[in-house]
Amino acid sequence: MTITAVPVVKNGCLMVRGKVVLTGVPDNVVVSPASSGAAYVGAKAPTSSSCHVINLGILDQDLVDDTAREDSVLHVAEEEAPATGQRFYVLMLAVLDGPFRTTLQGTALNELQFCYQSGDAGVETAQAMEGVFVNSGDNPFELIKDSIRILSKHKGTFTHLQNKKAPAHLDWFGWCTWDAFYTEVSPKGIKDGLESFKEGGISPKFLIIDDGWQETVNEFHKEGEPRIEGTQFATRLIDIKENNKFCSESPGSSKNLKELIQYIKENYGLKYVYMWHALAGYWGGVLESSEAMKKYKNKLEYPILSQGNIGNIRDIALDSLEKYGVGVIDPHKVFDFYNDMHSYLASSGVDGVKVDVQNLLETLGSGYGGRVSITKRYHEALDESIDRNFTENNLICCMCHNSDSIFSSKRSATARASEDYMPNEPTFQTLHIASVSFNSLLLGEIVVPDWDMFHSNHSTAEFHGGARAIGGCPVYVSDQPGKHNFKILRKLVLPDGSVLRARYAGRPTRDSLFIDPVMDGKSLLKIWNLNKVTGVVGAFNCQGAGSWPMKESEPVKKSSPTDTSISGRVSPNDVEFLEEIAGENWLGDSAVYAFNSGTISRVAKGEIIDVSLGLLQCEIFTISPIKTLKGSIEFAPIGLIIMYNSGGAVEECAVIGASDRIMIKARGCGVFGGYCSIKPSSCKVDKRNEEFTYNSENELFTVYLQSDGSFKEIEIVF
């Protein structure tokens, strides 16, 4: 439960639970109570403007030392609080306020500022009253959840994940065409890829046909001449239907998209096919002169980047669009556009869409009521069209990390959590895993974070595969046809094509929240999650293989060369809310199974296990609370020990009365393991006696589950 204590400004200091968070708070800063002990921090400006940069005060040095990260939305206060005498956390979150969007930023003098902007010179205010949300609590994960619930209720612009319908594809293995073909995707390539998966014995159940299927034109490229770098992003959509690659009269080809989808569903067992498109239609929007597009009243507009964007990393796509413009659909007509395209796709057998390039709208607010207003209109239209045409809320949002999009998410229930997976960028691999886990702290309360595709046949495939297994995210790859590592895929995918997806978004453990797992040269990144019956912790060595873009020029302290191991500790305490799945009579001990080493240990709740990992190595720990039977017999299910997320295979586990029997409901097939304090006398699977093994040295019990059927009932008698 979040401990409530309303933030206040007292003697020029912003105080939370009696702890100084900011000093030197200016007189124009205003604190307004929200609810449940939270508050909004804003300010009154002397003049009206469409953009304000307002000083909030100076971050207390103790907090800066504790967090070691000025840009963190969470701060930890370790000094004794008046009421609790224990550590607590302070959340400062920049939010939307009417047509204005807020961001937090720092200065070299350790000042904390907020930038309050509309993105439209005609939308002004002098009252920036609810720009920053402040709350506190003793559990950082409950704090963020409680805060998002308060905000969603008060603001009404977005919805908490628990009140959304999850898309149907999340629990099935998938394939995306992007890194396999890029824009050269074709029906033949799609069929070749699905056939190569089938030959290997693991077939995707959902498919994303990514960029490259639409009818587009690049006005700035003349045939026979070299392509001008950057103009590819100014390519515009000219029709809602598929391009001529997907319309062929050649023998063996598909005459249209509908015929292709029917063929691949019938021949490769696909359950869901998604198509890609940009929120604005395509990267450069839609073509103003296109006959098919004219009814949507589009207009050529030129993006205007905020100072915050300009001060960070320059992006070739936005740089190009600033020069060449975007064909923007009239916000009053954008539902018609989405509905026309989505109804056509649905009639062709398409089950959902991946909608990309969403953050572009933040640069196109001028003349449309501002960045928040245009984003809101587009998202409402998109949600309505998805609801009308795809009954399972089958939408993946992408490039949507601007708060305009995040806090306009009323129905969309899954979104990409990071920059693209980039197989050809060796320094991006560790950054990707660190980014998705930290970003999931916030995103995981609003959407199911999508940690993106990866290549199964890649030097970092084990690293990425282990992360996806515990991330609570969809699991899909972007392999080229014939280039698969089925050994890795079998650790992720069951024979029926389903995956053992954990219950929540994978997030850093408490002791990982305020360290730099990429550049401090000494820390492992630990990610926790829960299954139905077990917990799971992944430890990842993300050090030495890349650096945060905004910190590349800073000196990096390294405690050891990048090619040596990093050591850390894992404990059952790393899994939040483990007691909620452990049951009433849990005494606090757990069985801990390390996937890669194949070791099992009996560990008390406060005890630790040492782990040492080389560069780009990981270890996955299944943490299973031990159950006590009659006669002090102890048992803990581990799950399918051949799978990264072993415990995800355990649906139920119960002691039968006060007897000496355990009943387990399990998914999948293969070697099922559990911790037993003594050797069982018998084991039945689906009421038939089965042979089992028991190692008295490590107390590991195993039984083999056959591949017939989805669920198995395991009865163990002592």
GIFENJO-V656473 format. One record per helix or strand of 3 or more residues. SS is the DSSP state (2 for helix, 1 for strand). FROM is the first residue (numbers start at 1). LEN is the number of residues. If there is no record, write none. Layout:
ss;from;len
SS;FROM;LEN
SS;FROM;LEN
This chain:
ss;from;len
1;8;3
1;13;4
1;19;5
1;29;5
1;39;11
1;51;9
2;61;7
1;74;4
1;88;7
1;100;7
1;111;7
1;125;13
2;140;16
2;161;3
2;168;4
1;174;3
2;178;7
2;187;14
1;206;4
1;214;4
2;231;4
1;236;7
2;244;3
2;257;12
1;272;7
2;294;3
1;299;3
2;307;5
2;316;9
1;326;3
2;334;14
1;352;5
2;358;6
2;371;19
1;395;3
2;403;4
1;414;3
2;426;18
1;448;3
2;461;10
2;486;4
2;510;3
1;525;6
1;535;6
2;549;3
1;566;5
2;572;3
2;578;5
1;589;6
1;599;6
1;609;5
1;618;8
2;630;3
1;634;7
2;646;4
1;650;6
1;661;7
1;670;7
1;682;4
1;692;4
1;700;6
1;711;7
